[in-house]
Amino acid sequence: MTDLKQKIEAANQKTIEIILSGSPMLVDVAPAREVVPGMTDNMILHSAPAIAWEDMCGPHKVGVIGAALWEGLASSPEDADSKIRRGEILVEPCHHHDSVGAGAGITSASTPMLVVENTTYGNRAYSCISEGGGLRLLKWGAYDEDIAKHLSWQAEVLGPVLQKAVRASGGIDVKSIVSRAVQMGDECHNRTVASTGLFLKELYGPLVDIDGVSDKDLLDSIRFMVEADQFFLHGIMAAAKAILLPAKGLSHSTIVTAMARNGVEFGIQVAGLGDRWFRAPANPVNGLYFRSEWSDKDAAPDLGDSAITETVGLGGFIQPAAPTVQQYVQGSLQQAIANTQEMTQICAASNNDVRIPAMDFAAAPIGIDIRKVVQTGIAPLIDTAITHKEGGLIGAGEVRAPIACFEQALKAFAAEYMQ
């Protein structure tokens, strides 16, 4: 047992070193078919974990069907449903393709993707670009003619504009943006106002210097990004995935490498257990509804790949960095501080690159250890959105990961390494 414990501690230390030494750089923007590993023209990705078509929640089904219609893979919702059931349209999780997607995570072959390279280890990860603000977006499980037009504009105008600018920039340091944004009021999940502003500051020079783009397309693209407060969340998500990927499969490590929700189940992956998902029913979100007509009865359970931010110690793990987020849960700065102190108890290390001003610049907790979650009974806290069960964004708040995922993972770990 002592030998096993030593192996676990050494593996966890190595995992933390991998995570902290990661250098995520936004290096490109390109259609998913050109950059996402294993992506095909008849494939649509969604937020993990994997789930059978008939078991999917409303936002996922509407989003997948919407993407099929937009891509021309189907002529009607009924045609899309039939082709999905026959396997003519493939539906898979983003995480299985080194990608992450917010909300329903809907990503199809023509979707413009942010490409983040972890220059320390040479691997890449991907996320679809933000659709902007608004309650009805494809990622929230909504689809209509206006959404289709907007998706086409992003693919035909915004994506190419961003591609030229990002390539001309020589790469944008996402870790640096996150470090600074946390000092400016972001927790880098439910609030990315500062992150988006810093990203645009880095990009503005290359944007105004690019050739081969009309003034209208350039101005429309800049205006869209300026008005989309959460635009850079997707870059942060891809960066988080990029720095976690090199730790996947590290023998004897009990550190979590992914947390994701599909509106039905919550799933986690653990470094020492590779690609396996450990699942439990997704919890309801505790939060604020944007309209009085909405209530708990309208909400889908928690969904989205954006919990990858908490997996690297952002979002709900550093709530005091963004006190305004507490309004969604009728909380307080004191409660936010208590939440971060609680998250520290289930993490293996701290991140000196992310410091929380409201906690006397304490380093953020990082490296969720499944052993500590099970031992303490403290579940990871996630800042998140609330999606209508039939599609559309209706609120925001926070949610706890189900402890059962971590219990299953720990049992599997014991079976794997205690033989």
N, C-alpha and C positions, 0 to 999 in steps of 0.2 A: 504493500500500500504506500509506503514511504517513497519507493521508487516511482510509482505511478504519480504521486503528488508532485514529485520533482519534475517529472516529464511534463505534467500539465502546466506547472508554473513557468517552466522554460518556454513551452510552446506559447503560452499566453503573452509572455514578455516579448517573444518574437513577433506575435501578431500585432501587439501594440506598436512595436517599432516599425512594422510595415505600414500601419495606418498613419502614424504620425509623420513618417518620412515621405509619404506620398506627395507628389507635386502636380496637382491637377491644373492643366492648361486648356482653355477653350481654343482649339486650333482650326476648326472648320465648321461649316454648316452645309449640309447636303441632303438630298432625298434619301429616305430610309433604304430604298432598294440599292443605293450605291454604297452605303457604308455599314449598315447593320448586319452583323454576322447571321447568315442563314435566312435572311429576309427574301421573300419571293413576291412576285406581283399579285398572287392570289392569297396572301397572308395578311391577317389583321391581328395586331397585338393588343393586349389588355393588361391591367394591373393584376399582379400575382396574388395568391398562388393559382395554379392551373385549376380549372373547374369545367365540368361537363356543360355543354350548351344548354341543356334543359334545366340545369340547376342555377344558371346565372341570374343575378339580380337584374332588375329593370334597367338601371342606368347602363350596365354593361351590354345588355342585349340591344338596347336602342342605339348605343354608340357603335357597336360592331355593325349593325345593319346600316346605320348611317354612313359609315366608312365604306361599306360594300357598294352602296348606291353612289357615293361621291366618286369612287374609283371606277365606276362602270362595270363592276363585277356582277351586278344584279340589276334587274329592271324594276323591281318592286320589293317591298319588305318581305312579301311572301316568297318571292323568288330567292331572295337572300337567305331566308330561313331554310328553304329546301336545299340550297346548295351547301350551306353549312352542315346540315344533317348528312348530306351525301359525301362530305369531305372535299367538295370542289373548291370551297373557300376554307382556308385553314385558319384556325383561331388558337393563338398560343399566348402565354404570358410574356410581357416585356423582359422580365428578369432572365428568361431562358435565352435571351439574345443580347445579353450584356447591356440591357436598356432599362430605363425606368420611365413611368408615365404618371403624371398627377391625375387625381380623380379616377375615372374609369380607365385612364391610360391609353386611350384609343390611338393606335399608330398604324398607318397603312403605308404601302410602298411609296406613295408620292409625298408623304409627310416630311417637311423639312426637319432635320435633326441637328441638334447641337452635338458636336463631337468633342469630347474632352479626353485628352491624353494625359495619363499619369507618367510624366517624363522620368520619374525615378525608376519605374519598372517597365516602361514601354508598352503598357496595355491601354486600351481605350474603352470608354463607355459612352452611352448615348441617351438623349432625351428629346422628345418632340419639343418644338418651340412653343411658347405660350400662345394661346388663342386670345389673350388679353382679358380684360375684365368682362363682367356681365354674368347674369344668372343662367343664361341658356347658351351653352357651348357644347361641342361634341364631347369634351372630356367630362362634362357633367351628365352625359347621357341624354343629350337633346340633339335633334336634327330637323332642319327644315331648309327651305330654299335660301334664306338669308345666311344660314350657317354654311351651306354648301358654297355660296359665293365667297364668303370670307375665307374658307379653307383654300379655295382656288387662288384667291389673291395672295394668301400666304405662300402657297407653293410657287406661284408664277412671278411674284414681285418681291415680297419680304424676304423669302428664303435666298434668292439670288443676290439681293442687296447685302444681306448679312454675310453671305459667303464671301463676296468681294472684300467687305470691310474686315472681317475676321482674318482672312488670309493675309490681307495687307498689314494687319496689326502685328503679325509675327507670333500671335498667341496672347491670350489674356489670362493672367494669373488669378484663378478662382480662389485659391486659398488666401491670397492677399486681400481680395475683395471681402471675403467672409470675415477675416480678422478685423478689418476696419469697420465693416457694417455693424458688427456686434457692439462696437463702441458708439454707434450712431442710432441705436434703438431697434435694431433687427434681432430676432431670434432665428432668422433664416428658414422659417417654414411658413407660419401664418402671417408673418410680416417680413417683406423683403423690399421695402421702399428704399432704404439706404443702399442695399445691394444693387438694386436696379439702377439707381442714380450713379453709383460708382462704376458700374459696367458701362453705362452710356458715356460717362466721362472718359473712360479708356477708349471707347469706340468712336467718339465724335470726330477726332482727327482723321482716322482712316475713312470714315463715312463721307466726309465732305471732300475728300481727295480722290474718291474712286471715279473711274471713267466708265463709259458705256451704260450709264443709267440716266434716265430722264429726270429732270428736276422734280416733276410731279411724283414719280415713284420714290425718289429719295426723300422728299418732304413727307409724303404719306407714311413711309416706313418710320421715319424719325418721330413723327407725331404719334403713331400707333404705340411705339415703345415708350415714349414719354408718358403717355396716358395709361399705360399698363403697369400699375404699381408692383404687381407680382411677376413681372416678366422674367426676372433672373432666377426665380425659384427653380426653374427647369435646368438652368446651368449649374446651380448648387446641387441639385439632385444627381445630375450626371457626374459631377465631381465626386460626390460621396460614393457613388457606385464604383467609380474608377479607382478610388483609394482602397476600397474594400476587396475588390476582385483578387488582388495578389495574395490575399490571406486565405482564400477559399481552398480547402483541402489540406490545410496545415495540420498535420497529425498531432493529436492530443490537445488541441486548442479548444477551450470552452467559450470562446468569444463569438458573439453573434455577428454575422456578416450580412444579414438582410432581415428586414421586417416589412411585410406587405399585407394588403387587405383587398379582397375582391367584392366586398359588399355582402358576402355570405360567410367567408372564413377569414381568419387572421392566420398568417403563416410566418415562421422564422426559419432562417438557415444558420448553421453554426460552422465555424471554420473547420473544426476537426471532423465534421460529418458531411462535408462536401455539398453536393447538390440537393440533398434530401430536404424536403419541407416538413415542418412539424406544425400541425394545424389545430385550431379550435374555433368554435363559432365567434364571429366578429361581434364586438360589443356595440351597443348604441352610443352615440356621441352626446356628451353633456355640453350644452352650449346655448347660444343665442340665435333665435330665428329672426330673419330679416323682415318678415311681415307677420302681423298678428294672426293672419289666416292659417299660418303653418304651426304645427306642433309635433310632438313626438310620434304621433300616429302617422304622420306623412313621411317620416325620415327613413331612409335606408340605413342599415348598419354601416359601420365604418368601412371606407374603401379608399384605395389608392396606394401607389408605390412611394408616395412622398415621405412615408415614415423612414425612408433611407436616411433622411436628415437626422432623425433621432438616433439612428444606428451609429452615426458618427458624432453624437453628443451635441446636436443642435436642436432647434425647435423646443419641444416640451422640456428638454433637459436644461435649457438655459432661459427659462421664462422671465427671470428678472431683467434680462437684457432688453426686453420689449414689454414694459409695463402695460402698454395700451392693449396688448392681447388679453389681459385679464378681464377686460370689459365683456368678453364673450362668455365668461363663466361666473360673472359677478364676483370676481375674486379681488385680491389686493396684492400689493407688492410684497407684503409679509408672507402671504401664502405662496407666492411665486418663489420666494427665497427658500421657503420650507420645502417646496417641491424639488428644487435643485439639490438641496442638501440630502433629500431622500434618494434622488437618482445617483448621488455620489456613492451611496451604500451598495449599489448593484453594479458598479463599474470597476474596472481593473486599474484605471489610471486617470490622469488629468491631462488636459491639452493646453499647453502654455501659449499656443497660437490663438486661442479663443479665451478672452478674459472678460469677466462680467462686471461692469462698472458699479452696479448697485450692490455687489457683494465684495466691495473693496478690491475689485479687480482680481477676484479669485479665478483660477483656471477652471475651465469647464470639465465636467466628468466625461469620460470616453471609454469605450470598450465594455459593452454589456456582457457580463459573465453569467451564463445560465445557472451556475452553481449558486451564485449570490442571490439571484432572483428567487430560486426555489427555497433557499435557506431562510431568507428574510421575509418572503411572501410579498415583497414589494414589486409591483408590476411597472414596467416602463410607461412613462406618461408621454402622450403624443398630442401635439397641437394639430388640429385638422379641420376640414370643412364638413358641413352637413349637406348631404345630397338627398333630394326627393326620391322616394322609392320608385317613382315612374320617370325620373330624370329631371335635371335642373338643380342649380345650387340654391339652397334655402337657408343656410346659416353657417356658423363656425363655432368651434369650441375645442374641447379636449376629450381624450379617451384613454383608457388604460388597456394595455395589451393583456389578453387572457393568460393567466398563469399556466393554464393547461399546456400551452405550446412549449413552455420551458420545462415543465415536468416530463413531457414526452421526450424532449430532446435529451434531457439528463438521463433518462432510462435508456435511450438508444446509445448514448455515449458510454454508459456503463457496460452495455452489452458488447459494444465495439472494443473497448479497451481494458475491461476487467476479466478477460477470459484466462 
